[in-house]
Amino acid sequence: MMDIVVFQKGGLVMYLLGAMSVYALAVVLFKIAQFRKANIFDRSFIEPALREIKQGDRSRATKTLAGINGPIARIMRVTFECVANREMSQKSKEAEILRVGSGDIRYLESHLRGLEMTAQVAPLMGLLGTVIGMISSFSKLSLSGTRVDPTILAGGIWEALLTTAGGLTVAIPALAAHYILDGIIEKVRATMKDVSVQILALEDEFRRNERALAIEEAKRADMQRKAQEEADARSREETEMRKRNEADQWAEAQRRNAPQKTSTLHLLSPKYTNAN
């Protein structure tokens, strides 16, 4: 109850400061939720992804980064794609990386200007309320004529200083929150710059490893081709051998089923003549 009375004694300026404090709190809560959604605190994927990029394993590196949200993973994907694209010039690569990185940083910096404005304007509004209260106090004091009551002046000054205290109460947490949030964003910006520079620096090594993987893949494909050719040759030999065996069996069957000669029949059924 006492707080409400004190708040009311501050006048219109105290209500404005109260609205600014609610806005500042809303911005802070929004930024916390935004940072969590943007996954800016997770850095466990950076080293594995850089190792896969260095090894030239494009498919695994792309798969590792594809399932991760946030500006750091996004700038790594864009930088890696630019490095892997042989048709892009160095200037075009840098421009594309800068474009994507700037967009993510602008997204993270949203509403920070409002929080900074609150931190700067709140003390000035408190001071304005104090000045207005002092003017009102001295105005009442001048109307009292020769009968000056010090309590009137003291009470007016006390009420006027409430707005200054209110302005500082709003400004100090808002300014501290602004610096903390801006520091987090600056750390993200530095990390994004660091990983993009590392990937760009690994371009030559990535290309060497990529060529080595291509040569190894070609050797593996050649070995598979040779193995397939040998298997086909064996299959053809087996087919020809099976055909020859079938032909031999057919010829043998034909020979056995053919009519026998007369001499052979004579031997099988000899005729004996009577002796004289």
C-alpha positions in Angstrom: 0.0 0.0 0.0 2.8 2.3 0.9 4.5 1.6 -2.5 1.3 2.6 -4.3 1.0 5.9 -2.4 4.7 6.6 -3.2 4.1 5.8 -6.8 1.1 8.1 -7.0 2.9 10.9 -5.4 5.4 10.9 -8.3 2.7 11.9 -10.6 2.4 11.3 -14.4 6.2 10.8 -14.8 6.1 7.8 -12.4 3.4 6.1 -14.5 5.6 6.6 -17.6 8.6 5.2 -15.8 6.5 2.2 -14.8 5.5 1.6 -18.4 9.1 1.8 -19.4 10.1 -0.7 -16.8 7.5 -3.2 -18.0 8.8 -2.7 -21.6 12.4 -3.2 -20.5 11.5 -6.4 -18.7 9.5 -7.7 -21.7 12.5 -7.0 -23.9 14.9 -8.9 -21.6 12.5 -12.0 -21.5 12.1 -11.9 -25.2 15.8 -11.8 -25.8 16.4 -14.7 -23.5 13.8 -16.8 -25.4 15.2 -15.6 -28.7 18.8 -16.6 -27.8 17.6 -20.0 -26.6 15.7 -20.6 -29.9 18.7 -19.4 -31.9 20.9 -22.0 -30.1 23.7 -19.5 -29.7 25.1 -21.1 -26.5 25.8 -24.5 -28.1 29.3 -24.8 -29.5 29.9 -28.5 -29.3 29.4 -29.0 -33.0 32.1 -26.6 -34.2 35.2 -28.8 -33.7 33.6 -32.0 -35.3 32.3 -30.0 -38.2 35.7 -28.3 -38.8 37.4 -31.6 -38.6 35.1 -33.2 -41.2 35.5 -30.1 -43.5 39.3 -30.4 -43.1 39.2 -34.0 -44.1 37.2 -33.1 -47.2 34.3 -35.2 -46.2 31.6 -33.0 -47.7 28.6 -35.2 -47.2 29.3 -35.8 -43.5 30.1 -32.2 -42.8 26.9 -31.1 -44.5 24.9 -33.7 -42.6 26.5 -32.6 -39.3 25.6 -29.0 -39.9 22.2 -29.6 -41.4 20.6 -30.7 -38.2 21.8 -27.7 -36.1 20.0 -24.4 -35.9 21.5 -21.0 -35.1 23.6 -18.3 -36.7 27.0 -20.1 -36.0 25.9 -23.3 -37.8 24.3 -21.3 -40.6 27.4 -19.3 -41.3 29.5 -22.5 -41.3 27.1 -24.0 -43.8 27.2 -21.0 -46.1 31.0 -20.6 -45.9 31.5 -24.3 -46.6 29.1 -24.2 -49.6 31.0 -21.1 -50.9 34.3 -22.9 -50.5 33.0 -26.0 -52.3 31.6 -24.0 -55.2 34.4 -23.7 -57.7 32.5 -21.3 -59.9 32.3 -18.5 -57.3 35.1 -15.9 -57.1 36.7 -15.0 -53.8 35.0 -11.6 -53.8 31.6 -13.2 -54.3 32.2 -15.7 -51.5 33.2 -13.0 -49.0 30.1 -10.9 -50.0 27.7 -13.9 -49.5 29.3 -14.8 -46.2 29.0 -11.1 -45.0 25.4 -10.9 -46.2 24.3 -14.0 -44.2 26.3 -13.1 -41.1 25.0 -9.5 -41.1 21.4 -10.7 -41.3 21.8 -13.1 -38.4 23.4 -10.4 -36.3 20.7 -7.9 -37.1 18.2 -10.5 -36.0 20.0 -11.0 -32.6 20.2 -7.2 -32.1 16.5 -6.7 -32.5 14.9 -4.6 -29.7 18.3 -3.8 -28.1 17.9 -0.2 -29.3 14.7 0.0 -27.3 16.4 -1.3 -24.2 19.2 1.2 -24.7 16.8 4.0 -25.2 15.0 3.0 -21.9 18.3 3.1 -20.0 19.1 6.6 -21.4 15.7 8.2 -21.2 14.6 7.0 -17.8 17.0 9.1 -15.8 16.2 12.2 -17.9 12.4 11.6 -17.3 13.1 11.2 -13.6 15.0 14.4 -13.6 12.2 16.1 -15.5 9.7 14.9 -12.9 12.0 16.3 -10.1 12.2 19.6 -11.8 8.5 19.8 -12.2 8.0 18.8 -8.6 10.5 21.5 -7.4 8.7 24.1 -9.5 5.4 23.1 -7.9 6.9 23.2 -4.4 8.4 26.6 -4.8 5.2 27.8 -6.3 3.2 26.7 -3.3 5.9 28.2 -1.1 5.6 31.6 -2.8 1.8 31.6 -2.3 2.2 31.2 1.4 3.4 34.7 1.8 5.4 35.7 4.8 4.3 32.6 6.8 6.9 30.2 5.4 6.4 26.6 6.6 9.6 24.5 6.0 7.5 21.3 6.0 5.8 22.5 2.8 9.2 22.9 1.1 10.5 19.6 2.5 7.4 17.7 1.5 7.5 19.1 -2.0 11.2 18.3 -2.5 10.6 14.7 -1.1 7.8 14.1 -3.6 9.9 15.6 -6.5 12.9 13.4 -5.8 10.7 10.3 -6.1 10.8 10.5 -9.9 14.6 10.8 -9.9 14.8 7.6 -7.8 12.3 6.0 -10.1 14.2 6.9 -13.2 17.4 5.5 -11.8 15.6 2.4 -10.7 14.5 1.7 -14.2 17.7 2.9 -16.0 20.3 0.9 -14.0 18.8 -2.6 -14.6 18.0 -1.7 -18.2 21.6 -0.5 -18.8 23.0 -3.6 -17.2 20.8 -5.9 -19.2 21.7 -4.1 -22.4 25.4 -4.6 -21.8 25.0 -8.3 -20.9 22.9 -9.0 -24.0 25.2 -7.0 -26.2 28.2 -8.9 -24.8 26.5 -12.2 -25.7 25.8 -11.0 -29.3 29.4 -9.8 -29.6 30.7 -13.2 -28.6 28.4 -14.8 -31.2 29.7 -12.3 -33.8 33.3 -13.2 -32.9 32.6 -16.9 -33.1 30.9 -16.5 -36.5 33.9 -14.6 -37.8 36.4 -17.1 -36.4 34.7 -20.2 -37.9 34.2 -18.6 -41.3 37.9 -17.5 -41.4 39.0 -21.0 -40.4 36.9 -22.6 -43.1 38.2 -20.2 -45.7 41.7 -20.9 -44.5 41.1 -24.6 -44.9 40.1 -24.2 -48.6 43.4 -25.4 -50.0 43.7 -28.3 -47.6 40.0 -29.1 -48.2 40.6 -29.2 -52.0 43.7 -31.5 -51.6 41.7 -33.9 -49.4 38.8 -33.7 -51.8 41.1 -34.7 -54.7 42.5 -37.5 -52.6 39.0 -38.7 -51.8 38.1 -38.5 -55.5 41.2 -40.6 -56.5 40.4 -43.1 -53.8 36.8 -43.3 -55.0 38.0 -43.7 -58.6 40.2 -46.6 -57.5 37.4 -48.2 -55.6 35.1 -47.8 -58.6 37.8 -49.3 -60.9 38.3 -52.3 -58.5 34.6 -52.8 -58.4 34.5 -52.7 -62.2 37.3 -55.2 -62.5 35.6 -57.5 -60.0 32.4 -57.2 -62.0 34.2 -58.0 -65.2 35.9 -61.0 -63.7 32.5 -62.2 -62.3 30.9 -61.7 -65.8 33.8 -63.6 -67.4 33.4 -66.5 -64.9 29.7 -66.5 -65.6 30.3 -66.7 -69.3 32.7 -69.5 -68.9 30.3 -71.4 -66.7 27.5 -70.8 -69.3 29.7 -72.0 -72.2 30.8 -75.1 -70.2 27.2 -75.9 -69.3 26.3 -75.6 -73.0 29.2 -77.9 -74.0 28.1 -80.4 -71.4 24.6 -80.3 -72.6 25.7 -80.7 -76.2 27.9 -83.7 -75.3 25.0 -85.3 -73.4 22.7 -84.7 -76.3 25.2 -86.2 -78.7 25.6 -89.2 -76.5 21.9 -89.7 -76.2 21.6 -89.5 -80.0 24.3 -92.1 -80.5 22.7 -94.5 -78.2 19.2 -94.1 -79.8 20.6 -94.5 -83.4 19.7 -97.8 -85.4 22.5 -100.4 -85.1 24.4 -101.8 -88.2 23.7 -105.2 -89.7 27.1 -106.6 -88.6 26.3 -105.7 -85.1 22.9 -107.4 -85.3 24.6 -110.5 -86.8 26.9 -110.7 -83.9 24.1 -110.3 -81.4 22.0 -113.0 -83.2 24.4 -115.5 -84.8 23.0 -118.2 -87.2 24.4 -121.6 -86.8 24.4 -124.0 -89.8 24.0 -127.9 -89.4 27.1 -129.8 -89.9 27.1 -132.4 -92.7 
